[in-house]
Amino acid sequence: MRCPFCGHDDTQVKDSRPTEDNAAIRRRRFCQACGSRFTTFERAQLRDLVVLKRNGQRSAFDREKLSRSIRIACRKRPVDDERIERIVSEIQRRLESSGESEIDSKIIGELVMEHLAQLDSVAYVRFASVYRNFREAKDFEAFVENLHGPTT
């Protein structure tokens, strides 16, 4: 494994252990060239997934992009990083086990919303505001009203 700090080709594994959800192996590595330490994760990949975007483009599924979007929705919320990683792993497992190699981006968005609705209502609304692309304030108001149910 190449060192991310100095680019040296050979690093040593100092410690390996499974992640909390047993979906990956966490490895602490050491670079003999510069002395830096860093962590890598090894995950099983069942199949290569391609995401079909709204505009018709196809792109490779990017786990980091999914993780980043969930982290943005959860920013400054009482949600720990391990919980976000478990959500990302669960979504990726569901997509890989679906039997499809091409996944519509709407399916991914709905899975994220399903998890965020259970996790944190503020993160859920933040993600929905971007995912659903509200055009006007009344669209946002209607969504939040439906979240709480109709008022009488």
C-alpha positions in Angstrom: 0.0 0.0 0.0 1.4 3.4 -1.0 1.9 6.0 1.8 -0.6 8.9 1.3 1.9 11.3 2.8 5.2 10.6 1.0 4.1 8.2 -1.8 6.5 5.5 -0.7 5.5 2.1 -2.1 6.0 -0.1 0.9 4.1 0.3 4.2 3.8 -2.1 7.1 0.5 -3.3 8.7 0.9 -2.8 12.5 -2.6 -3.8 13.5 -5.7 -5.4 11.9 -9.2 -5.8 13.3 -12.7 -6.1 12.0 -15.0 -3.0 12.1 -17.8 -2.9 14.6 -20.3 -4.3 12.0 -17.9 -6.9 10.7 -18.3 -5.4 7.2 -14.6 -4.5 6.8 -11.1 -5.0 8.1 -9.5 -1.9 9.7 -5.7 -1.8 9.2 -3.3 0.6 11.0 -0.3 1.1 8.7 3.2 2.6 9.2 5.4 4.1 6.6 9.1 3.3 7.2 10.2 6.1 4.8 8.5 9.1 6.5 7.3 7.6 9.8 3.7 8.4 9.2 0.8 6.3 10.4 -2.5 5.9 8.7 -5.6 3.7 8.6 -7.0 1.7 5.6 -10.2 -0.3 5.3 -10.6 -3.5 3.3 -14.2 -4.4 2.2 -15.6 -7.2 0.1 -17.1 -6.0 -3.1 -19.7 -8.3 -4.5 -20.1 -6.6 -7.9 -19.3 -3.4 -9.7 -22.3 -1.0 -9.4 -23.1 1.6 -11.9 -25.4 4.5 -11.0 -27.9 5.8 -13.5 -28.3 9.5 -12.8 -31.3 11.8 -13.5 -29.7 13.3 -16.5 -29.1 9.9 -18.1 -25.4 9.7 -17.3 -23.9 6.5 -15.9 -21.1 6.6 -13.3 -19.4 4.1 -11.0 -20.9 3.8 -7.5 -18.8 5.9 -5.2 -19.0 4.8 -1.5 -17.1 7.9 -0.4 -19.6 10.2 -2.2 -22.5 8.5 -0.5 -20.7 8.8 2.9 -19.9 12.5 2.3 -23.5 13.3 1.4 -24.8 11.6 4.6 -22.1 13.4 6.7 -23.2 16.7 5.3 -26.8 16.1 6.2 -25.7 15.0 9.7 -23.3 17.9 10.3 -23.5 19.4 13.8 -26.1 16.7 14.8 -25.6 14.1 17.5 -24.7 11.3 15.1 -21.3 9.5 15.4 -19.2 8.5 12.4 -19.5 4.8 13.2 -23.3 5.1 12.8 -22.9 6.8 9.4 -20.5 4.1 8.3 -23.0 1.4 9.3 -25.7 3.1 7.2 -23.3 3.4 4.2 -22.4 -0.3 4.5 -26.0 -1.3 4.8 -27.0 0.7 1.7 -24.1 -0.7 -0.3 -24.9 -4.3 0.8 -28.5 -3.9 -0.2 -27.6 -2.5 -3.6 -25.0 -5.2 -4.3 -27.4 -8.0 -3.2 -30.2 -6.6 -5.3 -28.9 -8.6 -8.3 -28.7 -5.5 -10.5 -25.5 -4.0 -11.6 -27.1 -0.7 -12.7 -28.9 1.2 -10.0 -31.1 4.2 -10.5 -30.0 7.2 -8.3 -33.6 7.5 -7.1 -33.3 4.1 -5.3 -30.1 5.3 -3.6 -31.7 8.5 -2.5 -34.8 6.7 -1.1 -32.6 4.3 0.8 -30.7 7.2 2.3 -33.9 9.0 3.2 -35.3 5.8 4.8 -32.2 5.5 7.1 -32.0 9.2 7.9 -35.7 9.3 8.8 -35.0 6.7 11.5 -31.7 8.3 12.6 -32.3 12.1 12.9 -35.2 14.2 11.7 -33.1 17.3 11.1 -30.6 15.3 8.9 -33.6 13.8 7.1 -35.0 17.2 6.2 -31.6 18.5 5.2 -31.0 15.6 2.8 -34.6 15.8 1.5 -34.2 19.5 0.7 -31.3 18.7 -1.6 -32.5 15.4 -2.9 -36.1 16.5 -3.7 -34.7 19.8 -5.1 -37.4 22.0 -3.6 -38.1 25.0 -5.9 -40.1 27.2 -3.6 -40.5 27.6 0.2 -44.1 26.2 0.0 -42.7 22.9 -1.4 -40.4 22.7 1.7 -43.3 23.7 4.0 -45.5 21.0 2.5 -42.7 18.4 3.0 -42.1 19.4 6.7 -45.9 19.4 7.3 -46.2 15.9 5.9 -43.3 14.9 8.2 -45.3 15.8 11.2 -48.7 14.8 9.8 -51.6 17.1 9.0 -52.5 19.7 11.6 -56.1 20.1 12.6 
